[in-house]
Amino acid sequence: MELLLVSLASVLAGFVDAIVGGGGLVLVPALFAVFPTTHPATLFGTNKSASVWGTAMSAVQYSRRVDMHWPTLLPAAAAGFAGSFLGAWAVTVISPEFLRRLLPFVLLGVLLYTLARKELGREHVPRLAGRAQTLAACAIGSVLGFYDGFFGPGTGSFFVFLFVRVLGYDFLHASASAKLLNTATNLAALILFALKGHVWWHYALALAVANVAGSLLGTHMALKHGASFVRVVFIFVVSALILKTGYDAFLR
C-alpha cells in the first residue's frame, strides 16, 4: 500500500514538474506522510532518485520540439551540477533553517511580479546573446544549483522565472531550458545522497517509472498548449508553494 501511494504521488509530481517545476511539492510531503519516522535525508534522497529521471525525460522530449540553445544551456547545466553538489555538502555543515522563513516571501514576490506583468513570458524574445547569455545562464545555474542542493523547494519554478525575467524567454522555452538544468542539479544531489547511503533503492525504480509517466504527460500538455498554458500552471504552482512553505515556516 505504501508503494502504491507514493507511486501515485510520483506520477502527479512528474506531471507538475514537467510543465513548470515544483514536483517536490507533491512527492516530498507524500513520502513524509507515508514514512513519518524515516530520516529526512533518506526521503529527500529517494525523491531525487525519482525526480532526476522525470526531469531528464522531460528535457529530452522538449529538446525534440523546442529550440534549445545548447551553447548556453550546457555550460549552465554544468554550473548547476557544481552548485548543487556544493550546496548538498554545505547543508551537512550549515542549517538551512533561515531559508525556511524567507522562502514564502521570495515566492510571493515572484507571484506578484508575474501577475503584474501580464505579458511576461508570452513571447520568446531573448535579451542577451553570445557570451553574455551564457554567463547569465551559468550564474542562474550555479546560484539555483546551490539552492537546490542546500534547501530545494521551488527550484524548478525559480529556474523558469529567471529564464523568463533575465533572459527574455517565453514560458515554454524557459520550462524546456529549466528541465535540463534541473536534471543536472537533481543528479548532483542524488550522487551525494547516494554516497551517504540516503536512498531507498528498492523504492527508486517504481517511483522513477511513475515519475517518468507523469513527466511525459506533462510535457505533452505543455507542448500542445504553449506558453500561455505554462504561465497559468506556473502561477498555480507558485501559489501552492507559497501556502506550503508558509505553513512549514510559521504554523507547523
N, C-alpha and C positions, 0 to 999 in steps of 0.2 A: 504493500500500500504506500509506503514512504517513497519508493522509487517512482510509482505512478504519479504521485502528487508533484514531486519535484520535476519530473519529466514534462508534465503538462505546463508547469511554470516556465520551464526552459523553452518550450515551443513559443509561448507568449513573449518571453524575453527576447528570443531571436527575432520575432516579428517586429517588435518595437525598435530594437537596436538597429535592424537593417534599414529602417526608414529614417531615424533621426538620432539614434543613440539612446542611452538611458535604460538598456535592458537589465542592468543590475538592480534597478528599481523594482523589478519583478522577481528575479531569481534569488537574489541575496536574502530578502525578507522571507521568501518561501523556505529556503534552506535553514534559516534561523528558527522559523516556526516549527518545522518538522523535526529538527535536531537541536533542541534548545540547550542541551548540556555539552555540546561539542565545542572544542576550542575554536574561536572565531577565525583564526588564521587558516584552519583546515577548511572551513566553509568558504572563505574568500578564495583559497587556492582551488577548491573544487568548482566554484563559479567560473574562475578563469579558464579551467580545463574545458569548460563547455563553450564559453563565450568566444574564445580565440578561434574556434572552428566556424562559428556562425559569422563572425566579422570577416574572416578570411574568405569564406564562400560568397558573402555579400560583395566584398571587394572585387572578386573575380567576375561576378555577374554584372556589376556596374561597369567594369572596365570594358565589357563587350558592347555596351550600349551608350556609354558616356565618354566624351573625350577627356582622357586623363593626361595631365601634363607631367609626364614621368620625370623629366629633368628637374622639376621642382619637388615632386612628391616622394621620390625615392630617397634623396638626402634627408628630407623632412621625416620620413619614416625611420631612418637610421638614427636621427636625433631623438625621436620619440622613444625608440628602443633604449638608447643610452640613458635618457632622462628617467624612464620608468624603472630601469634596473637600479639607478642611483636612489630614486625615491623609495623603492621597496627596501633597500638597505637602510635608508635614513629612518624609516618607521621602526626599525629594530632598536634605534638608539634615542629617538625623539618622539614624544607623544604628539599625535595629530589632533588632540582634543580642541586646541584653539580654532581649528578649521571647522569643527562641528557647529559652533555657534555663528561663525562668519558666513558659512555657505548659503543658508537660506536668503540672506540679504544680497549676496552676489547674484544668485539666481533670480531674485526679484528684480534687480537692476536689468538683467538680460531680458526678462519678460517684458518689463515696461518699455524698454528701448525698442524691442521688436514690435510691440503693439503700436507705439507712437510713430514708427517709421513704416507705414503700411506698404510702401513699395520696396522695402528692404528684402533683398534676395529673390525678387521676382524675375530679374533679368541677369543674364550672365555677362558681366562687363568687368573683366579683371582690371584692377587699378595699377598693378605692377607688372613688370616684365623682366625676363632675363635673371641676372644675379640678384636684383632687388627682390623679386618674387621668391626666389629660392631661399634667400636669407630670412625673409619674413616667415616663410613656411617652416623653416628649420627652428626659428625662435618659438613659434607656436608649438611645434612638435616637442621640443625639449622641455618647455615650461609645463605643458599639459601632460607630457610623458612623466615628468617628475611627480606632478599632482596625482596621476593615475596610480603610480606605484606607491605613493605616500598615503593617499586617502581614497580617492577614486570616484565617489558618486557624481554622476553627471558628466563624466569626461567626454563621452561621445557627443553630447549636446553642446558642450563648450567648444569642441573642435568645429562643429557645424557653424556655430555662431561666429567664431573668429574668422573662419574662411569666408563667410558672408561679409562680415563687417570690415575686416582688414584687407582681404584680398579682392573683394568685389565679386565673388562667385554667387551664382544663384543657389537656392536651397538644394536643388538636385545635384549640381556639381559639388557643392560643399559636402553633402552627405556622402557622395561617392568617394571623395578625397578623404573624408574623415574615417571611412571604413579601413582604408589602407593604413593610416597612421594608428588607428585604434587596434588593428591587428598586431602591429609592432609592439605597442605598449602592453597589450594583453600577454603577448608571448614572453616579453621580458619579465613581467611579474610572475607568470606561470613558472618560468625556469627557476626563479628564486624560491618560490613556494615549494616547488618540487625538490629542489636541493635540500630544503629544510624539512622535507617529509610532510608537508601540509597539503597533500592532495589525496582524495579518496579515488584511487584509480578504478575501483570496482563500480563506482557510480559514473565515472568520467565518460565512458563510451556512450552509455544510454543518454546522458544529458547532452553530449555533443551531437548525437544524431538528432535529438529533439530540437536542439538549438538551430542546427542547420536547416531543418524542415521549416521552422518558423522564419528563419532568415530568407530562405528562397521565396516564401510567400510575401514577406515584407518588401523585398527588393522588387518583386514583380509589381506590387501595388504602387511603389514609388515611381518606377519607370513608366508605368501605364498612365498615372495621373499627373506627374510632373511636379514642378517647383511649388506651385500653389498648394497642392496636397501635402507636400513635405512641410511647408510652413505651418499649416494648420496642425499637423501632428506634433511639430516642434513646440508650438505654443501649449498644446495639451500636456505633453510630456514634461516640459519645464514647470508648468503649473503643478503637476503632480509631484515633481521633485521638491518644489518649494514646501508643499504640505508635508511630505515625508521627512525631509531634512529638518524642517521647523519643529515637527513633533519630536524627532530624535534629540534635537538640541535643547529644547526648552520644556517639554512635557513628560518625557519618559522618565 
